[in-house]
Amino acid sequence: MENHKENDVIEIDLLEIINVLLVRFWIIAGVGLLAAAAGFAVSKFVVTPTYESTTKIYILNKSESTTVTYSDVQMGTQLTKDYAELINSRYVLEEVIEELSLADMEYEDLLDQVSVHTPTDTRIVSITVTDTEPQQAMKIADCIREVAGEHIQNVMDIDAVNVVEEANLPTEKAGPSVAKWTLIGGIIGVFLVCVIVLIHYLLDDTIKTSEDVERYLGLSTLALIPVAVDENNVKQKTKRK
């Protein structure tokens, strides 16, 4: 019984698995190249390119003193998170939609296109808008900056919101990255083929060699009978006779 239980345990040889993958190397490489080519074609000709336009503002707090201390800078840095929330607020984005007559766009749609970043230890707020049209991305970014500046001044009692950089007109697409899609497509293709090959290898319980007989059946082989003549050739010869 103990021998039978030991025989039921399947041993996986790492070198044998590597050999199985190496034997099918050309299949794996071929599928990987096809998947990479598919990723390239989709990113280049199918997916609509997007463009990013960025504008930056500097927020100045009200203060009686003309000198700016480190505590003022630290406090301003903490407040930038509040400014980011105000920029992404429903009031600001819906006002932008109304001013630019974006009738086919809802608040949630515009919110997905806007990202607000605050560099560390600064009071500069960067507003980036992503759109399929470069001109539209620039217009939306500038409009958000203007509306958000007024809203921040009213809500936070800010002295001024100064423009650091106006929105740029993007000339190069921000996405999708052709190289990234091509690389990801190739990796996914190679991974899937390797998984399929390994699953087929692990589920294949047929006996192929004398070592398999000893491993799975616990029997020793007495002799091997080589097949020297193909069965089809034998049938053809018998028919001719």
Beta strands, then each sheet from edge to edge (+ up, - down):
strand 1: 51-60
strand 2: 114-117
strand 3: 124-131
strand 4: 160-165
sheet 1: 2+ 3- 1+ 4-
end
